[in-house]
Amino acid sequence: MKQWPLALLNELMVMMQPAHLRKAFKSVRLAHERDTLRAELVRVKLSLQS
């Protein structure tokens, strides 16, 4: 049995589980947005204090 390239296996997994992966990507993006918002809040607080 010949080894499949990793990229091809990844493509297959993406095709087999689109909804699951979309949910994972969405939660990652939401976490990133939340962290960005938190950083923005901290920046505003610091500028108000000075």
PDB file of N, CA, C and O in Angstrom:
ATOM      1  N   MET A   1       0.849  -1.205   0.000  1.00  0.00           N
ATOM      2  CA  MET A   1       0.000   0.000   0.000  1.00  0.00           C
ATOM      3  C   MET A   1       0.880   1.249   0.000  1.00  0.00           C
ATOM      4  O   MET A   1       1.732   1.417   0.872  1.00  0.00           O
ATOM      5  N   LYS A   2       0.667   2.115  -0.978  1.00  0.00           N
ATOM      6  CA  LYS A   2       1.545   3.288  -1.062  1.00  0.00           C
ATOM      7  C   LYS A   2       1.049   4.405  -0.133  1.00  0.00           C
ATOM      8  O   LYS A   2      -0.150   4.558   0.099  1.00  0.00           O
ATOM      9  N   GLN A   3       2.008   5.175   0.388  1.00  0.00           N
ATOM     10  CA  GLN A   3       1.691   6.254   1.309  1.00  0.00           C
ATOM     11  C   GLN A   3       1.020   7.413   0.572  1.00  0.00           C
ATOM     12  O   GLN A   3       1.482   7.830  -0.491  1.00  0.00           O
ATOM     13  N   TRP A   4      -0.048   7.920   1.129  1.00  0.00           N
ATOM     14  CA  TRP A   4      -0.693   9.104   0.552  1.00  0.00           C
ATOM     15  C   TRP A   4       0.006  10.348   1.058  1.00  0.00           C
ATOM     16  O   TRP A   4       0.416  10.394   2.218  1.00  0.00           O
ATOM     17  N   PRO A   5       0.153  11.359   0.212  1.00  0.00           N
ATOM     18  CA  PRO A   5       0.730  12.618   0.683  1.00  0.00           C
ATOM     19  C   PRO A   5      -0.171  13.250   1.740  1.00  0.00           C
ATOM     20  O   PRO A   5      -1.395  13.141   1.673  1.00  0.00           O
ATOM     21  N   LEU A   6       0.444  13.905   2.709  1.00  0.00           N
ATOM     22  CA  LEU A   6      -0.299  14.514   3.806  1.00  0.00           C
ATOM     23  C   LEU A   6      -1.295  15.546   3.303  1.00  0.00           C
ATOM     24  O   LEU A   6      -2.415  15.632   3.806  1.00  0.00           O
ATOM     25  N   ALA A   7      -0.889  16.330   2.310  1.00  0.00           N
ATOM     26  CA  ALA A   7      -1.781  17.364   1.772  1.00  0.00           C
ATOM     27  C   ALA A   7      -3.057  16.743   1.222  1.00  0.00           C
ATOM     28  O   ALA A   7      -4.145  17.290   1.403  1.00  0.00           O
ATOM     29  N   LEU A   8      -2.928  15.608   0.555  1.00  0.00           N
ATOM     30  CA  LEU A   8      -4.096  14.944  -0.013  1.00  0.00           C
ATOM     31  C   LEU A   8      -5.022  14.443   1.088  1.00  0.00           C
ATOM     32  O   LEU A   8      -6.243  14.548   0.977  1.00  0.00           O
ATOM     33  N   LEU A   9      -4.434  13.898   2.154  1.00  0.00           N
ATOM     34  CA  LEU A   9      -5.241  13.442   3.285  1.00  0.00           C
ATOM     35  C   LEU A   9      -5.982  14.615   3.923  1.00  0.00           C
ATOM     36  O   LEU A   9      -7.149  14.499   4.297  1.00  0.00           O
ATOM     37  N   ASN A  10      -5.289  15.737   4.041  1.00  0.00           N
ATOM     38  CA  ASN A  10      -5.941  16.926   4.597  1.00  0.00           C
ATOM     39  C   ASN A  10      -7.117  17.372   3.733  1.00  0.00           C
ATOM     40  O   ASN A  10      -8.175  17.733   4.248  1.00  0.00           O
ATOM     41  N   GLU A  11      -6.920  17.342   2.395  1.00  0.00           N
ATOM     42  CA  GLU A  11      -8.002  17.703   1.470  1.00  0.00           C
ATOM     43  C   GLU A  11      -9.198  16.778   1.661  1.00  0.00           C
ATOM     44  O   GLU A  11     -10.344  17.229   1.677  1.00  0.00           O
ATOM     45  N   LEU A  12      -8.928  15.484   1.804  1.00  0.00           N
ATOM     46  CA  LEU A  12     -10.005  14.520   2.002  1.00  0.00           C
ATOM     47  C   LEU A  12     -10.766  14.807   3.294  1.00  0.00           C
ATOM     48  O   LEU A  12     -11.995  14.745   3.329  1.00  0.00           O
ATOM     49  N   MET A  13     -10.030  15.117   4.343  1.00  0.00           N
ATOM     50  CA  MET A  13     -10.688  15.401   5.617  1.00  0.00           C
ATOM     51  C   MET A  13     -11.552  16.658   5.513  1.00  0.00           C
ATOM     52  O   MET A  13     -12.649  16.715   6.069  1.00  0.00           O
ATOM     53  N   VAL A  14     -11.050  17.661   4.797  1.00  0.00           N
ATOM     54  CA  VAL A  14     -11.829  18.885   4.603  1.00  0.00           C
ATOM     55  C   VAL A  14     -13.115  18.577   3.844  1.00  0.00           C
ATOM     56  O   VAL A  14     -14.181  19.097   4.175  1.00  0.00           O
ATOM     57  N   MET A  15     -13.006  17.721   2.817  1.00  0.00           N
ATOM     58  CA  MET A  15     -14.196  17.393   2.031  1.00  0.00           C
ATOM     59  C   MET A  15     -15.186  16.565   2.835  1.00  0.00           C
ATOM     60  O   MET A  15     -16.397  16.714   2.674  1.00  0.00           O
ATOM     61  N   MET A  16     -14.682  15.699   3.694  1.00  0.00           N
ATOM     62  CA  MET A  16     -15.566  14.821   4.449  1.00  0.00           C
ATOM     63  C   MET A  16     -16.252  15.547   5.608  1.00  0.00           C
ATOM     64  O   MET A  16     -17.370  15.184   5.973  1.00  0.00           O
ATOM     65  N   GLN A  17     -15.619  16.550   6.190  1.00  0.00           N
ATOM     66  CA  GLN A  17     -16.179  17.210   7.361  1.00  0.00           C
ATOM     67  C   GLN A  17     -16.272  18.723   7.196  1.00  0.00           C
ATOM     68  O   GLN A  17     -15.711  19.449   8.017  1.00  0.00           O
ATOM     69  N   PRO A  18     -16.951  19.225   6.178  1.00  0.00           N
ATOM     70  CA  PRO A  18     -16.970  20.673   5.987  1.00  0.00           C
ATOM     71  C   PRO A  18     -17.633  21.418   7.144  1.00  0.00           C
ATOM     72  O   PRO A  18     -17.117  22.433   7.612  1.00  0.00           O
ATOM     73  N   ALA A  19     -18.771  20.913   7.601  1.00  0.00           N
ATOM     74  CA  ALA A  19     -19.509  21.611   8.661  1.00  0.00           C
ATOM     75  C   ALA A  19     -18.686  21.648   9.952  1.00  0.00           C
ATOM     76  O   ALA A  19     -18.598  22.683  10.613  1.00  0.00           O
ATOM     77  N   HIS A  20     -18.089  20.511  10.301  1.00  0.00           N
ATOM     78  CA  HIS A  20     -17.288  20.420  11.525  1.00  0.00           C
ATOM     79  C   HIS A  20     -16.118  21.402  11.453  1.00  0.00           C
ATOM     80  O   HIS A  20     -15.832  22.110  12.418  1.00  0.00           O
ATOM     81  N   LEU A  21     -15.448  21.437  10.301  1.00  0.00           N
ATOM     82  CA  LEU A  21     -14.292  22.317  10.166  1.00  0.00           C
ATOM     83  C   LEU A  21     -14.705  23.780  10.141  1.00  0.00           C
ATOM     84  O   LEU A  21     -14.017  24.638  10.695  1.00  0.00           O
ATOM     85  N   ARG A  22     -15.837  24.060   9.490  1.00  0.00           N
ATOM     86  CA  ARG A  22     -16.325  25.442   9.475  1.00  0.00           C
ATOM     87  C   ARG A  22     -16.584  25.926  10.886  1.00  0.00           C
ATOM     88  O   ARG A  22     -16.275  27.066  11.232  1.00  0.00           O
ATOM     89  N   LYS A  23     -17.167  25.031  11.715  1.00  0.00           N
ATOM     90  CA  LYS A  23     -17.449  25.402  13.101  1.00  0.00           C
ATOM     91  C   LYS A  23     -16.149  25.686  13.845  1.00  0.00           C
ATOM     92  O   LYS A  23     -16.060  26.645  14.611  1.00  0.00           O
ATOM     93  N   ALA A  24     -15.143  24.846  13.613  1.00  0.00           N
ATOM     94  CA  ALA A  24     -13.853  25.044  14.276  1.00  0.00           C
ATOM     95  C   ALA A  24     -13.217  26.363  13.848  1.00  0.00           C
ATOM     96  O   ALA A  24     -12.720  27.121  14.680  1.00  0.00           O
ATOM     97  N   PHE A  25     -13.237  26.632  12.531  1.00  0.00           N
ATOM     98  CA  PHE A  25     -12.650  27.883  12.042  1.00  0.00           C
ATOM     99  C   PHE A  25     -13.397  29.080  12.611  1.00  0.00           C
ATOM    100  O   PHE A  25     -12.789  30.090  12.966  1.00  0.00           O
ATOM    101  N   LYS A  26     -14.749  28.959  12.696  1.00  0.00           N
ATOM    102  CA  LYS A  26     -15.533  30.078  13.200  1.00  0.00           C
ATOM    103  C   LYS A  26     -15.173  30.359  14.660  1.00  0.00           C
ATOM    104  O   LYS A  26     -15.028  31.517  15.050  1.00  0.00           O
ATOM    105  N   SER A  27     -15.027  29.298  15.472  1.00  0.00           N
ATOM    106  CA  SER A  27     -14.707  29.521  16.880  1.00  0.00           C
ATOM    107  C   SER A  27     -13.315  30.125  17.029  1.00  0.00           C
ATOM    108  O   SER A  27     -13.089  30.951  17.914  1.00  0.00           O
ATOM    109  N   VAL A  28     -12.378  29.716  16.166  1.00  0.00           N
ATOM    110  CA  VAL A  28     -11.038  30.317  16.195  1.00  0.00           C
ATOM    111  C   VAL A  28     -11.121  31.800  15.852  1.00  0.00           C
ATOM    112  O   VAL A  28     -10.482  32.634  16.495  1.00  0.00           O
ATOM    113  N   ARG A  29     -11.928  32.124  14.817  1.00  0.00           N
ATOM    114  CA  ARG A  29     -12.049  33.512  14.396  1.00  0.00           C
ATOM    115  C   ARG A  29     -12.719  34.343  15.486  1.00  0.00           C
ATOM    116  O   ARG A  29     -12.322  35.482  15.732  1.00  0.00           O
ATOM    117  N   LEU A  30     -13.735  33.776  16.138  1.00  0.00           N
ATOM    118  CA  LEU A  30     -14.414  34.496  17.216  1.00  0.00           C
ATOM    119  C   LEU A  30     -13.460  34.741  18.380  1.00  0.00           C
ATOM    120  O   LEU A  30     -13.461  35.822  18.968  1.00  0.00           O
ATOM    121  N   ALA A  31     -12.655  33.749  18.710  1.00  0.00           N
ATOM    122  CA  ALA A  31     -11.689  33.920  19.795  1.00  0.00           C
ATOM    123  C   ALA A  31     -10.701  35.023  19.442  1.00  0.00           C
ATOM    124  O   ALA A  31     -10.331  35.832  20.294  1.00  0.00           O
ATOM    125  N   HIS A  32     -10.274  35.053  18.178  1.00  0.00           N
ATOM    126  CA  HIS A  32      -9.336  36.088  17.734  1.00  0.00           C
ATOM    127  C   HIS A  32      -9.976  37.468  17.848  1.00  0.00           C
ATOM    128  O   HIS A  32      -9.340  38.416  18.309  1.00  0.00           O
ATOM    129  N   GLU A  33     -11.245  37.580  17.425  1.00  0.00           N
ATOM    130  CA  GLU A  33     -11.936  38.869  17.507  1.00  0.00           C
ATOM    131  C   GLU A  33     -12.104  39.301  18.965  1.00  0.00           C
ATOM    132  O   GLU A  33     -11.973  40.480  19.292  1.00  0.00           O
ATOM    133  N   ARG A  34     -12.398  38.328  19.835  1.00  0.00           N
ATOM    134  CA  ARG A  34     -12.569  38.648  21.251  1.00  0.00           C
ATOM    135  C   ARG A  34     -11.258  39.176  21.835  1.00  0.00           C
ATOM    136  O   ARG A  34     -11.257  40.156  22.580  1.00  0.00           O
ATOM    137  N   ASP A  35     -10.142  38.525  21.495  1.00  0.00           N
ATOM    138  CA  ASP A  35      -8.839  38.982  21.983  1.00  0.00           C
ATOM    139  C   ASP A  35      -8.507  40.368  21.451  1.00  0.00           C
ATOM    140  O   ASP A  35      -7.928  41.191  22.160  1.00  0.00           O
ATOM    141  N   THR A  36      -8.879  40.625  20.192  1.00  0.00           N
ATOM    142  CA  THR A  36      -8.626  41.939  19.605  1.00  0.00           C
ATOM    143  C   THR A  36      -9.427  43.005  20.344  1.00  0.00           C
ATOM    144  O   THR A  36      -8.922  44.089  20.637  1.00  0.00           O
ATOM    145  N   LEU A  37     -10.676  42.682  20.638  1.00  0.00           N
ATOM    146  CA  LEU A  37     -11.516  43.625  21.382  1.00  0.00           C
ATOM    147  C   LEU A  37     -10.933  43.902  22.764  1.00  0.00           C
ATOM    148  O   LEU A  37     -10.908  45.044  23.223  1.00  0.00           O
ATOM    149  N   ARG A  38     -10.463  42.840  23.423  1.00  0.00           N
ATOM    150  CA  ARG A  38      -9.895  43.008  24.760  1.00  0.00           C
ATOM    151  C   ARG A  38      -8.663  43.899  24.706  1.00  0.00           C
ATOM    152  O   ARG A  38      -8.488  44.773  25.555  1.00  0.00           O
ATOM    153  N   ALA A  39      -7.809  43.681  23.713  1.00  0.00           N
ATOM    154  CA  ALA A  39      -6.608  44.504  23.557  1.00  0.00           C
ATOM    155  C   ALA A  39      -6.990  45.962  23.323  1.00  0.00           C
ATOM    156  O   ALA A  39      -6.355  46.873  23.854  1.00  0.00           O
ATOM    157  N   GLU A  40      -8.045  46.175  22.515  1.00  0.00           N
ATOM    158  CA  GLU A  40      -8.513  47.530  22.243  1.00  0.00           C
ATOM    159  C   GLU A  40      -9.015  48.197  23.527  1.00  0.00           C
ATOM    160  O   GLU A  40      -8.724  49.367  23.776  1.00  0.00           O
ATOM    161  N   LEU A  41      -9.768  47.451  24.340  1.00  0.00           N
ATOM    162  CA  LEU A  41     -10.272  47.988  25.602  1.00  0.00           C
ATOM    163  C   LEU A  41      -9.130  48.396  26.525  1.00  0.00           C
ATOM    164  O   LEU A  41      -9.162  49.459  27.145  1.00  0.00           O
ATOM    165  N   VAL A  42      -8.122  47.533  26.605  1.00  0.00           N
ATOM    166  CA  VAL A  42      -6.967  47.840  27.452  1.00  0.00           C
ATOM    167  C   VAL A  42      -6.279  49.120  26.972  1.00  0.00           C
ATOM    168  O   VAL A  42      -5.869  49.959  27.774  1.00  0.00           O
ATOM    169  N   ARG A  43      -6.162  49.251  25.653  1.00  0.00           N
ATOM    170  CA  ARG A  43      -5.508  50.431  25.090  1.00  0.00           C
ATOM    171  C   ARG A  43      -6.302  51.706  25.435  1.00  0.00           C
ATOM    172  O   ARG A  43      -5.723  52.730  25.798  1.00  0.00           O
ATOM    173  N   VAL A  44      -7.608  51.624  25.317  1.00  0.00           N
ATOM    174  CA  VAL A  44      -8.459  52.783  25.626  1.00  0.00           C
ATOM    175  C   VAL A  44      -8.348  53.132  27.106  1.00  0.00           C
ATOM    176  O   VAL A  44      -8.234  54.303  27.468  1.00  0.00           O
ATOM    177  N   LYS A  45      -8.382  52.104  27.964  1.00  0.00           N
ATOM    178  CA  LYS A  45      -8.270  52.347  29.409  1.00  0.00           C
ATOM    179  C   LYS A  45      -6.959  53.049  29.749  1.00  0.00           C
ATOM    180  O   LYS A  45      -6.933  53.995  30.535  1.00  0.00           O
ATOM    181  N   LEU A  46      -5.872  52.570  29.145  1.00  0.00           N
ATOM    182  CA  LEU A  46      -4.569  53.173  29.412  1.00  0.00           C
ATOM    183  C   LEU A  46      -4.527  54.622  28.940  1.00  0.00           C
ATOM    184  O   LEU A  46      -3.956  55.478  29.616  1.00  0.00           O
ATOM    185  N   SER A  47      -5.122  54.899  27.795  1.00  0.00           N
ATOM    186  CA  SER A  47      -5.086  56.275  27.298  1.00  0.00           C
ATOM    187  C   SER A  47      -5.959  57.186  28.158  1.00  0.00           C
ATOM    188  O   SER A  47      -5.681  58.380  28.273  1.00  0.00           O
ATOM    189  N   LEU A  48      -7.009  56.634  28.761  1.00  0.00           N
ATOM    190  CA  LEU A  48      -7.853  57.441  29.646  1.00  0.00           C
ATOM    191  C   LEU A  48      -7.133  57.745  30.954  1.00  0.00           C
ATOM    192  O   LEU A  48      -7.301  58.820  31.528  1.00  0.00           O
ATOM    193  N   GLN A  49      -6.330  56.791  31.421  1.00  0.00           N
ATOM    194  CA  GLN A  49      -5.636  56.981  32.695  1.00  0.00           C
ATOM    195  C   GLN A  49      -4.533  58.026  32.600  1.00  0.00           C
ATOM    196  O   GLN A  49      -4.284  58.762  33.555  1.00  0.00           O
ATOM    197  N   SER A  50      -3.875  58.091  31.451  1.00  0.00           N
ATOM    198  CA  SER A  50      -2.715  58.987  31.340  1.00  0.00           C
ATOM    199  C   SER A  50      -3.122  60.455  31.298  1.00  0.00           C
ATOM    200  O   SER A  50      -2.262  61.332  31.206  1.00  0.00           O
TER     201      SER A  50
END
